[in-house]
């Protein structure tokens, strides 16, 4: 067997890739598993999106290589999205790159800027891919704490005490996953000030801001952010198009040019039909988003009942696709708790510890579950509790 690259020694297979194999095995064995662990929207895209895709298939241009920069109308649609939702003006020619999902952007940015030995600030709890991409670049992940005591916001006094001389990139994620913390422009201002002071590339991962939050916020709403900050955004969560793999990266043109050096060597453009569908999605009326929010709010209310029936302690949150809960008093092992719920109530939820040490003692429910299935979850856990 040929030896793998040493860089793989520092990363493991993504938790959901391995855990979902177990879930599928249980389902194949006849267990009625309800998957409330994954944030993959089960609702449909806006009605006008699929016709746009199917019509595009008849275009002779649909089957050839596409531009690395995407269709001009896609970049313009993304710029218009930022104008309408965030009141931010972006140049579609130079300040936006369409991505095959924002997840690829995490690795592209890391490859463009990290050398072996560089350091990267990563939130704890946070999306595991930030650390994985860092390690694959042979850089060092330095976690910074997000805690309930700080309302899941960075502790800037604690950050200033760190040795920041080798820090190249700082990942941030507001509205936050997994905690659901909304973030604020005040926090963004402090992040931009911190990044400029220490000459750090700040990257805000922003896929949830248009899902249930009263205020749609972007790092680009802060003066001076273009000097130091990039932002990832996603069509996946906003328009129920996770499998389409369409995201966007925005920021300073000179920085994006460096990221493009990586991207143009990694892919040969996004499929034409997917781009046309994304263009249509970006033109969706605000009223459609309001309807989605109402659906998710009903699901959230019902999921909170499930959580409380399990004696969990839901954290305060208003938007996003998840419910973040502290374990019952006296229970400390979140993975054991998740396994018990999986094997006894046949419900899969996510242990908080996969997001970092500050996620230990928490679990996460996805709202990408139909109301009738959540009602079944409530029935199952209520029987268990009453028994």
C-alpha positions in Angstrom: 0.0 0.0 0.0 1.4 3.4 -1.0 1.9 5.7 2.0 -0.5 8.6 2.1 0.8 12.2 2.4 1.7 13.2 6.0 -0.8 16.0 5.8 -3.6 13.5 6.1 -2.3 12.4 9.5 -3.7 15.6 10.9 -7.3 15.3 9.6 -10.0 12.7 10.0 -12.9 11.8 7.8 -15.8 14.3 8.2 -18.0 13.2 11.2 -21.2 13.1 9.1 -19.6 11.0 6.4 -18.9 8.2 9.0 -22.0 8.7 11.2 -24.4 8.7 8.3 -23.1 5.3 7.3 -24.2 4.0 10.7 -27.6 5.7 10.3 -28.1 4.1 6.9 -27.2 0.7 8.3 -29.9 1.1 10.9 -32.4 2.2 8.3 -31.5 -0.7 6.1 -32.1 -3.0 9.1 -35.7 -1.6 9.3 -35.2 1.0 12.0 -37.5 4.1 11.5 -34.7 6.6 11.8 -35.6 10.3 11.6 -32.6 12.4 10.6 -32.6 15.6 12.5 -28.8 16.0 12.4 -28.1 17.5 8.9 -28.7 21.0 7.8 -29.8 20.0 4.3 -33.0 21.8 3.4 -35.9 19.5 2.5 -38.0 22.2 1.1 -38.1 23.1 -2.6 -36.4 26.0 -4.4 -38.6 28.9 -5.5 -41.0 27.8 -8.3 -39.2 29.8 -11.1 -35.8 28.1 -10.4 -36.3 24.7 -11.9 -37.9 26.0 -15.2 -34.9 28.3 -15.6 -32.6 25.2 -15.3 -34.6 23.1 -17.7 -34.9 25.9 -20.3 -31.1 26.4 -20.1 -30.5 22.8 -21.2 -31.8 23.7 -24.7 -29.2 26.4 -25.1 -26.3 25.3 -27.3 -23.9 27.0 -24.8 -25.0 24.7 -22.0 -22.7 21.8 -22.7 -19.3 23.4 -23.1 -16.8 24.6 -20.6 -17.9 27.7 -18.7 -16.0 30.7 -17.5 -14.1 30.4 -14.2 -15.7 33.6 -13.2 -19.2 32.4 -13.9 -21.8 34.0 -16.2 -21.9 37.8 -16.0 -25.6 37.7 -15.1 -24.8 35.4 -12.2 -22.2 37.8 -10.8 -24.6 40.7 -11.4 -27.4 38.7 -9.6 -25.1 38.1 -6.6 -24.2 41.8 -6.5 -27.9 42.7 -6.6 -28.6 40.2 -3.8 -26.1 42.1 -1.6 -27.6 45.4 -2.6 -31.2 44.3 -1.8 -30.6 42.3 1.4 -27.5 44.0 2.9 -27.5 47.5 1.3 -24.0 46.7 0.2 -22.6 47.7 -3.2 -20.2 45.2 -4.8 -18.5 45.4 -8.2 -19.7 42.2 -10.0 -16.7 42.3 -12.3 -14.0 42.3 -9.6 -15.4 41.8 -6.1 -17.4 38.6 -6.5 -16.4 35.0 -7.4 -19.1 32.4 -7.8 -18.2 29.1 -6.1 -19.3 25.5 -6.4 -20.6 25.8 -2.9 -19.0 28.0 -0.2 -17.2 24.9 1.2 -14.7 24.9 -1.7 -14.0 28.5 -1.0 -12.7 27.7 2.4 -10.0 25.5 0.9 -9.2 27.8 -2.0 -8.7 30.8 0.4 -6.5 28.6 2.6 -4.4 27.3 -0.3 -4.0 30.9 -1.6 -2.7 32.4 1.6 -1.3 29.7 4.0 2.3 28.4 4.1 3.4 25.6 6.4 3.8 27.0 9.9 1.4 29.9 9.5 -1.4 30.1 12.1 -5.1 30.5 11.7 -7.7 31.6 14.2 -10.7 29.3 14.3 -13.9 29.6 16.4 -14.6 27.0 19.0 -17.3 25.8 18.5 -17.2 26.2 14.8 -17.5 24.5 11.4 -14.9 21.6 11.3 -13.9 22.4 7.7 -12.0 25.6 8.9 -9.6 23.4 10.8 -9.4 20.7 8.2 -8.5 23.1 5.4 -5.9 24.7 7.7 -4.3 21.4 8.5 -4.3 20.3 4.8 -2.3 23.4 4.1 0.1 22.3 6.9 -0.7 25.4 8.9 -1.6 25.5 12.6 -5.2 25.9 13.8 -5.4 28.2 16.9 -8.9 28.1 18.4 -10.5 31.1 20.0 -13.3 30.6 22.5 -17.0 31.2 21.9 -19.0 30.5 25.1 -22.5 30.9 26.4 -21.2 33.4 28.9 -20.1 35.6 26.1 -23.3 34.9 24.1 -21.1 33.0 21.7 -19.2 36.1 20.6 -15.5 36.5 20.5 -13.7 37.6 23.7 -11.5 40.4 22.3 -9.6 40.9 25.5 -8.7 37.2 25.4 -7.8 37.4 21.7 -5.4 40.4 22.3 -3.5 38.3 24.8 -2.5 35.7 22.1 0.8 35.8 20.2 -0.6 36.8 16.9 2.7 37.2 15.0 2.2 34.1 12.9 -1.6 34.5 12.4 -2.5 34.9 8.7 -6.3 34.2 8.6 -9.2 34.5 11.0 -12.4 32.6 10.4 -15.6 33.9 11.8 -19.2 32.9 11.2 -22.2 35.1 12.0 -25.0 34.3 12.1 -23.3 31.4 13.8 -23.4 27.7 13.3 -23.8 25.7 15.4 -25.1 28.0 18.1 -27.5 30.2 16.1 -26.1 33.4 17.7 -27.1 36.2 15.4 -24.0 38.4 15.7 -24.2 42.1 15.2 -22.6 45.0 13.4 -20.9 46.0 16.6 -19.2 42.6 16.7 -18.3 42.9 13.0 -16.8 46.4 13.7 -14.6 44.9 16.5 -13.5 42.1 14.2 -12.6 44.4 11.4 -10.6 46.6 13.8 -8.8 43.6 15.2 -8.0 42.3 11.7 -6.7 45.6 10.5 -4.6 46.1 13.7 -2.9 42.8 13.4 -2.7 42.5 9.6 -4.9 39.4 9.4 -7.2 38.3 6.6 -10.7 38.1 8.1 -13.1 35.7 6.5 -16.8 35.7 7.6 -18.8 32.6 6.6 -22.3 33.9 6.1 -24.8 31.3 4.7 -27.6 31.7 7.3 -28.3 35.4 7.5 -31.3 35.2 5.2 -32.9 32.4 7.1 -35.1 33.7 9.9 -33.0 36.6 11.2 -34.7 40.0 11.6 -31.5 41.8 10.6 -29.6 40.5 7.6 -25.9 41.4 8.3 -22.8 41.2 6.3 -19.2 42.0 7.2 -19.2 44.3 4.1 -21.5 46.7 6.0 -18.5 47.8 8.0 -16.4 50.7 6.7 -12.9 49.5 6.0 -13.9 45.8 5.7 -12.7 45.7 2.1 -9.2 46.3 3.3 -9.0 43.1 5.4 -12.1 41.0 5.0 -13.7 38.4 2.7 -17.2 37.0 3.0 -18.5 33.6 1.9 -22.2 33.3 1.2 -24.4 30.5 -0.1 -27.5 30.0 -2.2 -27.8 26.5 -0.6 -29.5 27.5 2.6 -31.3 30.6 1.5 -33.1 29.1 -1.5 -33.2 25.3 -0.6 -30.6 24.4 -3.2 -27.9 22.6 -1.2 -27.3 20.0 -3.8 -26.8 22.5 -6.6 -23.5 23.6 -5.1 -23.6 27.4 -5.6 -21.9 29.8 -3.3 -20.1 33.1 -3.6 -17.0 34.8 -2.3 -16.8 38.6 -2.1 -14.2 41.1 -1.1 -11.2 43.1 -2.3 -10.4 42.6 -6.0 -6.7 42.1 -5.4 -7.4 39.4 -2.8 -9.9 37.6 -5.0 -7.4 37.6 -7.8 -5.1 35.5 -5.6 -7.9 33.1 -4.7 -8.6 32.7 -8.4 -5.1 31.4 -9.0 -6.1 28.4 -7.0 -9.7 28.0 -8.3 -8.8 28.2 -12.0 -6.4 25.3 -11.5 -9.0 23.2 -9.6 -12.2 23.3 -11.8 -13.3 24.2 -15.3 -16.4 26.3 -14.5 -19.8 25.7 -13.1 -22.5 23.9 -15.2 -24.4 26.4 -17.3 -27.9 25.2 -16.3 -27.0 25.4 -12.6 -25.8 29.0 -13.1 -29.1 29.9 -14.9 -31.1 28.4 -12.0 -29.0 30.4 -9.5 -29.6 33.6 -11.5 -33.4 32.9 -11.2 -33.1 32.1 -7.5 -31.3 35.4 -6.7 -34.3 37.3 -8.2 -36.7 35.7 -5.7 -39.1 38.1 -4.0 -38.7 38.8 -0.3 -42.2 37.5 0.3 -40.9 34.0 -0.6 -38.2 34.2 2.1 -40.9 35.3 4.6 -42.9 32.2 3.8 -39.8 30.0 4.4 -39.2 31.8 7.7 -42.8 31.0 8.8 -42.3 27.3 8.0 -39.0 27.2 10.0 -40.6 29.0 12.9 -43.3 26.4 13.2 -40.7 23.7 13.0 -38.5 25.5 15.6 -41.5 25.8 18.1 -42.2 22.0 17.7 -38.5 21.1 18.0 -38.2 23.0 21.2 -41.0 20.8 22.6 -38.9 17.7 21.6 -35.8 19.2 23.2 -37.6 20.0 26.5 -39.2 16.6 26.6 -35.6 15.2 26.6 -34.8 17.6 29.4 -32.5 19.5 27.2 -32.0 23.3 27.7 -32.4 25.1 24.4 -30.3 28.2 23.9 -31.8 31.5 22.8 -31.8 31.9 19.1 -34.1 33.4 16.5 -33.0 32.2 13.1 -30.9 29.7 11.2 -31.6 26.0 10.5 -30.8 24.6 13.9 -31.8 24.4 17.6 -28.7 24.4 19.9 -29.3 22.8 23.3 -27.3 22.2 26.5 -27.5 18.7 27.9 -29.7 17.9 30.9 -28.3 18.5 34.4 -25.9 15.8 35.4 -25.3 14.6 31.8 -21.9 15.4 30.3 -21.2 13.1 27.4 -23.0 14.6 24.3 -21.9 11.7 21.9 -23.3 9.1 24.3 -26.5 11.1 24.6 -26.8 11.3 20.8 -26.2 7.5 20.5 -28.9 6.7 23.1 -31.4 8.9 21.3 -30.5 7.3 18.0 -30.7 3.7 19.2 -33.7 4.0 21.6 -35.9 6.8 20.0 -34.5 6.3 16.5 -33.8 10.0 16.1 -30.4 11.2 14.9 -29.2 14.6 16.2 -25.7 16.1 16.3 -23.3 16.1 19.2 -21.9 19.5 19.9 -18.4 18.2 20.6 -17.8 17.7 16.8 -17.6 21.5 16.6 -14.9 21.8 19.3 -14.3 21.5 23.0 -16.7 24.4 23.8 -19.4 22.3 22.0 -19.0 19.6 24.6 -22.2 19.2 26.6 -24.4 20.4 23.8 -26.5 18.9 21.0 -27.9 20.3 17.8 -31.2 19.6 16.1 -31.8 20.4 12.4 -35.0 22.1 11.3 -34.7 20.4 7.9 -37.4 18.0 9.0 -41.1 18.0 8.1 -43.5 19.0 10.8 -45.2 15.6 10.8 -41.8 13.9 11.5 -41.1 16.4 14.3 -44.5 15.4 15.7 -43.4 11.8 15.6 -40.1 12.7 17.3 -42.1 14.4 20.1 -44.4 11.3 20.5 -41.3 9.0 20.7 -39.4 11.1 23.3 -42.6 11.8 25.3 -43.2 8.1 25.7 -39.6 7.5 26.8 -39.8 10.3 29.3 -43.2 9.2 30.7 -42.0 5.6 30.9 
